[in-house]
Amino acid sequence: MNTKAKQWLAGRKNIWRELEDKVSKSDRIIWIHTSSAGEFEQAKPLIEALKRIYPLYKILVSFFSPSGFNSSKNYTAADYIIYLPIDTRNNSKRFIETINPQLVIFIKYDLWYHYLKTIKGKKIPLLLVSSVFRKEQAFFKWYGGFYRRMLAFFNMIFVQDELSGHQLKALGINDWIVSGDTRFDRVTEIAARFSEIPFIKEFIDNAKVLVAGSTWLEDEKLINEGYSFGNGFKLIIAPHEVHKERVSQIKTRFGNATLYSELKEGIAPDKNVLIIDNVGMLSKLYKYATIAYVGGGFTRDGIHNILEAAVFSKPVFFGPNYKKYREASELIKQGGAFSVATSSEFKKIIDGLLIDDQSYKEACQASFDYIKQNKGATQKIIDYIQEKRLLTN
């Protein structure tokens, strides 16, 4: 059994005792369910807004995956953070009766039939937020009746774009609102709260820098073959996995590299590559970039969060597997992002940006404008909750 499977089982072992010990019958609970770490980022601006506007309520956040649960360990805005018990009729009934939520919000499309049916049966307000719908999803297949029934349980579905709304309309679902993606609000908040990372400025030392985040082997191969770093151009790389073997592998590949854990205050070592061997720093690292690269575009699952880089007005690069990510396609169209499949293509476009100052400034401005144009999803959801009086102070 792999590590994630063990965590998945262990996390649910004492879930009922934990719930019954912690949750009081007098608690007024808003339950928010997210699948994993990415959806948790979408949930955070909504959690924090609800906590601010409805301080008498307690926020319970549930996760399906260990990656999501593990990412929540230092998050203090939620009152309860738990694994969701397996989706059965009895579990859903027991869970809902235990926490007695006043409002339930599911993020994106991690949907569980028995939970949704139980919520609907008890007439608890139920929202789905930051969703995207595409024709290739199971909802739209001939065998998708079961999945379509789950969508009908929601009082309102907040979609990221107009196309998703029309896809729902084709299924006969008319209770939807185009709100956008709450991740835009999340990255905007992160940028607004930016604080300096120790030692990074000393390492950069007036050089131009490529910040590569959430990278995998294929990303690192492309970057390494595209550039030999030096002569005023440095690399800061924050891999998706930071276990000892991966860090050692990256250090070997790039050669003239040092680890963040090895940096000393006030000293910029004579190295051109810095490997970030910790977790949690990446969203601020992009602030230091001249050019940003976001990994995952050569993997089956696709690119990681490009908005974390775009919010700092940076040209963003990524691999070819980006088509299912609306923000990637839109940012390419606006001129703030570039998809590359080969190291030579990567080098050519970056060289062009670094040589042509006007092109570089236009790419930076495009990223800035894109984030600015798409903020506000959280407020639209809050407005609906207030207008429909789904919660009371």
C-alpha positions in Angstrom: 0.0 0.0 0.0 1.4 3.4 -1.0 1.9 6.3 1.4 -1.2 8.3 0.2 -3.4 5.3 0.6 -2.2 4.8 4.1 -2.8 8.4 4.9 -6.3 8.2 3.4 -7.2 5.2 5.6 -5.5 6.5 8.8 -7.2 9.9 8.5 -10.6 8.3 8.5 -9.9 5.8 11.3 -11.3 7.9 14.2 -13.3 10.4 12.3 -16.6 9.8 14.1 -15.1 10.1 17.6 -13.2 13.2 16.5 -16.4 14.8 15.2 -18.5 14.0 18.2 -15.8 15.2 20.6 -15.2 18.5 18.8 -18.5 19.6 17.3 -21.0 21.0 19.7 -24.8 20.7 19.1 -24.9 24.5 19.6 -22.4 25.2 16.8 -23.8 27.1 13.8 -21.7 25.4 11.0 -20.9 26.3 7.4 -19.6 23.1 5.8 -17.2 23.6 2.9 -16.0 20.5 1.0 -12.8 20.5 -1.2 -11.2 17.5 -2.9 -7.5 18.4 -2.6 -4.9 21.2 -2.3 -5.9 23.0 -5.5 -9.5 23.2 -4.6 -8.5 24.3 -1.1 -6.8 27.3 -2.6 -10.1 28.2 -4.3 -12.0 27.8 -1.0 -9.7 30.0 1.1 -11.0 33.5 0.0 -14.6 32.3 0.5 -13.8 30.8 3.9 -12.1 34.1 5.0 -15.0 36.2 3.7 -17.6 34.1 5.4 -15.6 34.2 8.6 -15.4 38.0 8.5 -19.1 38.6 7.6 -20.6 35.8 9.8 -18.4 35.6 12.8 -20.9 33.7 14.9 -20.7 30.7 12.5 -18.0 28.0 12.6 -16.3 26.8 9.4 -15.9 23.1 8.9 -13.7 22.1 5.9 -13.6 18.5 4.7 -11.1 16.9 2.3 -11.2 13.8 0.2 -7.5 13.5 -0.5 -4.4 13.4 1.8 -2.8 16.2 -0.3 -5.6 18.5 0.5 -5.7 17.6 4.2 -1.9 17.9 4.6 -2.0 21.4 2.9 -4.4 22.6 5.6 -2.3 22.0 8.7 -1.3 25.6 9.3 -4.6 27.1 8.2 -6.3 28.9 11.1 -9.4 30.5 9.4 -11.3 27.2 9.6 -12.6 25.9 13.0 -12.7 22.2 12.0 -10.6 20.5 9.3 -11.4 16.8 8.7 -11.4 14.0 6.2 -14.8 13.3 4.6 -16.1 9.9 5.6 -16.7 7.5 2.7 -19.8 8.3 0.7 -22.5 5.9 1.9 -26.1 6.4 2.8 -25.5 5.8 6.5 -22.3 7.9 6.7 -24.0 10.8 5.0 -26.9 10.7 7.3 -24.7 10.4 10.4 -22.4 13.1 9.3 -25.1 15.7 8.5 -26.9 14.9 11.8 -23.6 15.3 13.7 -22.5 18.7 12.3 -26.0 20.0 11.4 -24.7 22.6 8.8 -26.7 25.7 8.1 -25.0 26.1 4.6 -23.0 23.6 2.5 -20.6 24.6 -0.2 -18.8 22.2 -2.5 -15.8 23.4 -4.5 -15.5 22.8 -8.3 -16.9 19.3 -8.9 -15.8 16.8 -6.2 -19.4 15.5 -5.9 -20.7 12.7 -3.6 -24.2 11.4 -4.3 -25.3 10.3 -0.8 -24.1 13.4 0.8 -25.8 15.7 -1.7 -29.0 13.7 -1.6 -29.1 13.9 2.2 -28.4 17.6 2.2 -31.1 18.2 -0.4 -33.6 16.0 1.6 -33.0 18.1 4.7 -33.5 21.3 2.7 -30.1 22.7 3.7 -28.9 25.4 1.2 -26.3 23.8 -1.1 -23.9 25.7 -3.4 -21.3 24.6 -6.0 -18.7 27.2 -6.7 -15.8 27.8 -9.1 -17.0 25.0 -11.4 -16.0 24.5 -15.1 -18.0 22.3 -17.4 -16.7 20.8 -20.7 -18.4 18.4 -23.1 -15.8 15.7 -22.5 -16.9 15.3 -18.8 -19.1 12.5 -17.6 -22.0 14.9 -17.1 -22.5 15.2 -20.8 -22.0 11.5 -21.8 -24.8 9.0 -22.7 -24.0 7.2 -19.4 -23.9 10.4 -17.4 -27.4 10.3 -15.9 -26.1 9.6 -12.4 -23.7 12.5 -12.5 -26.4 14.8 -13.9 -28.7 13.9 -11.0 -26.1 15.2 -8.6 -26.0 18.6 -10.3 -29.7 18.9 -9.8 -29.3 18.8 -6.0 -27.7 22.2 -5.9 -29.6 25.4 -5.2 -27.1 27.3 -7.2 -24.0 26.5 -9.3 -21.4 29.3 -9.7 -19.4 28.7 -12.8 -16.1 30.2 -14.0 -17.3 31.1 -17.5 -20.3 31.6 -19.8 -19.5 28.5 -21.7 -19.9 26.4 -18.6 -23.3 28.0 -17.9 -24.5 27.1 -21.4 -23.3 23.5 -21.0 -25.5 23.3 -17.9 -28.4 24.9 -19.7 -28.2 22.2 -22.4 -28.7 19.7 -19.6 -31.8 21.5 -18.4 -30.1 23.1 -15.4 -30.9 26.8 -15.2 -29.8 27.6 -11.6 -26.3 28.9 -12.5 -24.4 32.2 -12.2 -21.2 33.2 -13.9 -19.0 34.3 -11.0 -15.5 33.5 -12.2 -12.8 31.7 -10.3 -12.1 32.4 -6.7 -8.4 31.6 -7.3 -8.0 35.1 -8.8 -9.1 36.6 -5.4 -6.8 34.2 -3.6 -3.6 35.1 -5.5 -4.5 38.8 -5.3 -4.6 38.5 -1.5 -1.3 36.6 -1.5 0.3 39.4 -3.6 -1.1 42.1 -1.3 0.4 40.4 1.8 3.8 39.9 0.2 6.8 39.9 2.5 10.4 39.5 1.6 11.9 36.0 1.7 15.3 35.9 3.5 18.4 35.5 1.3 16.7 35.6 -2.1 17.8 39.2 -3.0 21.3 38.3 -2.0 21.3 35.3 -4.2 19.9 37.2 -7.2 22.4 40.0 -6.8 21.0 42.3 -9.7 20.9 39.4 -12.2 17.8 38.6 -14.2 16.2 35.4 -13.0 13.9 32.6 -14.2 11.7 31.3 -11.4 10.5 27.8 -12.2 7.8 26.5 -9.9 6.1 23.1 -9.3 8.5 21.4 -11.8 8.8 17.8 -12.8 11.6 15.9 -14.6 10.4 16.9 -18.1 10.2 20.6 -17.1 13.7 20.5 -15.7 15.0 18.8 -18.8 13.6 21.5 -21.0 14.9 24.3 -18.9 18.4 22.7 -18.6 18.7 22.1 -22.3 17.5 25.6 -23.1 19.9 27.5 -20.9 23.3 27.3 -19.2 22.7 29.8 -16.4 25.3 32.5 -15.8 26.3 35.8 -17.3 23.7 37.7 -15.5 20.8 35.2 -15.8 20.1 32.9 -12.8 17.6 30.2 -12.0 15.5 29.6 -8.9 13.7 26.3 -9.1 11.0 25.1 -6.7 10.2 21.4 -7.6 6.8 19.9 -7.1 8.4 17.3 -4.8 11.2 18.2 -2.4 12.2 14.8 -1.0 15.9 14.2 -0.7 16.2 12.1 -3.9 14.4 14.7 -6.1 16.5 17.6 -4.7 19.7 15.6 -5.3 18.6 14.7 -8.8 18.0 18.4 -9.7 21.3 19.5 -8.2 23.1 16.9 -10.3 21.3 18.0 -13.5 22.0 21.7 -13.1 25.5 21.4 -11.7 26.3 24.9 -10.4 23.5 24.9 -7.9 23.0 25.5 -4.2 20.1 24.7 -1.9 18.0 27.3 -0.1 18.7 25.5 3.2 22.4 26.2 2.5 22.2 30.0 2.1 23.7 32.2 4.7 22.4 35.7 5.6 24.2 38.5 3.7 26.1 36.1 1.5 25.3 35.5 -2.2 27.2 32.3 -3.1 29.0 32.0 -6.4 26.2 29.9 -7.8 23.7 30.5 -10.7 21.0 28.0 -9.7 19.1 28.0 -6.4 17.0 24.9 -5.5 14.2 25.5 -3.0 14.2 22.5 -0.8 11.1 23.3 1.3 7.4 23.7 0.8 5.2 26.8 1.0 7.5 29.5 -0.4 6.6 29.3 -4.1 3.6 31.7 -4.2 5.9 34.5 -3.0 9.0 33.5 -5.1 7.4 34.6 -8.3 7.7 38.2 -7.1 11.4 37.9 -7.8 11.1 36.6 -11.3 12.1 38.3 -14.5 10.5 35.3 -16.3 8.2 32.7 -14.6 7.9 29.0 -15.6 5.1 26.8 -14.2 5.6 23.1 -14.3 3.3 20.2 -15.0 2.7 20.9 -18.7 4.4 17.6 -19.7 2.5 15.4 -17.3 -0.9 13.7 -17.7 -2.5 16.0 -15.1 -1.4 19.2 -16.7 0.0 22.5 -15.5 0.0 23.8 -12.0 -1.3 27.2 -10.9 -0.1 29.9 -13.3 -2.1 32.6 -11.6 0.4 32.7 -8.7 3.0 34.0 -11.2 0.7 36.2 -13.3 -0.5 38.1 -10.3 3.0 39.6 -10.0 2.9 40.8 -13.6 5.3 38.2 -15.0 5.5 36.6 -18.4 4.5 33.0 -17.7 5.8 29.9 -19.5 4.5 26.3 -19.4 4.5 23.0 -21.3 2.0 21.9 -24.0 -0.6 20.1 -21.8 -2.7 23.2 -20.8 -5.8 23.0 -22.9 -8.2 22.1 -20.1 -7.1 25.2 -18.1 -9.2 28.2 -19.1 -6.8 30.7 -17.6 -3.8 29.3 -19.6 -5.6 29.6 -22.9 -6.9 33.1 -22.1 -3.6 34.4 -20.8 -1.8 33.1 -24.0 -4.4 35.0 -26.1 -3.8 38.2 -24.1 0.0 37.9 -24.5 1.0 37.2 -21.0 1.7 33.5 -21.3 3.6 31.2 -23.7 3.3 27.4 -24.1 6.5 25.7 -25.2 7.2 22.1 -26.3 10.9 22.2 -26.9 14.0 23.7 -25.3 14.9 25.6 -28.5 11.4 27.2 -28.6 11.7 28.0 -25.0 15.0 29.7 -25.4 14.0 31.6 -28.6 10.9 33.2 -26.9 12.7 34.1 -23.7 15.6 35.6 -25.6 13.2 37.7 -27.6 11.6 39.1 -24.4 14.9 39.8 -22.7 16.3 41.6 -25.8 13.1 43.5 -26.7 12.2 45.6 -23.7 8.9 46.7 -25.2 7.7 43.1 -25.8 8.7 42.2 -22.2 6.7 45.1 -20.8 3.7 44.3 -22.9 3.8 40.6 -21.6 4.0 41.8 -18.0 1.1 44.2 -18.5 -1.0 41.5 -20.1 -0.6 39.3 -17.0 -1.4 42.3 -14.7 -4.5 43.1 -16.7 -5.7 39.5 -16.9 -5.7 39.1 -13.1 -7.4 42.5 -12.6 -10.1 41.7 -15.1 -11.0 38.4 -13.4 -11.1 39.3 -9.7 -14.4 39.4 -7.8 -15.8 35.8 -7.8 -15.8 35.6 -4.0 -17.9 38.8 -3.7 -20.5 37.5 -6.2 -21.0 34.4 -4.1 -21.2 36.4 -0.9 -23.7 38.7 -2.5 -25.9 35.7 -3.4 -25.7 34.3 0.1 -26.7 37.7 1.6 -29.5 38.4 -1.0 -31.1 34.9 -0.4 -30.6 35.2 3.4 -29.0 31.8 3.5 -27.3 32.8 6.8 -28.3 35.1 9.6 -26.0 37.0 12.0 
